[in-house]
Amino acid sequence: MRESEVKVNGQIRMREMKDNELLLDLLRDRLEVKSVKAAC
């Protein structure tokens, strides 16, 4: 695991992430940002 810093809607948030965790999953599931969509 590692700690990551993500700026979302002007707020900086620190979260621990697994090495194989997708940023998409972090945003949707743990930070509850529902507007993020997966793309090809």
URDA-V997167 format. One record per backbone hydrogen bond with DSSP energy under -0.5 kcal/mol. CO is the residue of the C=O (numbers start at 1). NH is the residue of the N-H. E is the energy in kcal/mol with one decimal. If there is no record, write none. Layout:
# URDA-V997167
CO_NH_E ; CO_NH_E
This chain:
# URDA-V997167
2_17_-3.4 ; 4_6_-0.5 ; 4_15_-2.4 ; 6_8_-0.7 ; 6_13_-3.1 ; 8_11_-2.0 ; 11_8_-3.0 ; 13_6_-2.9 ; 15_4_-3.3 ; 17_2_-2.4 ; 18_21_-1.4 ; 22_26_-2.0 ; 23_27_-2.7 ; 24_28_-2.6 ; 25_29_-2.5 ; 25_30_-0.9 ; 26_30_-1.1 ; 26_31_-1.8 ; 27_33_-2.9 ; 32_34_-0.9 ; 33_36_-0.7
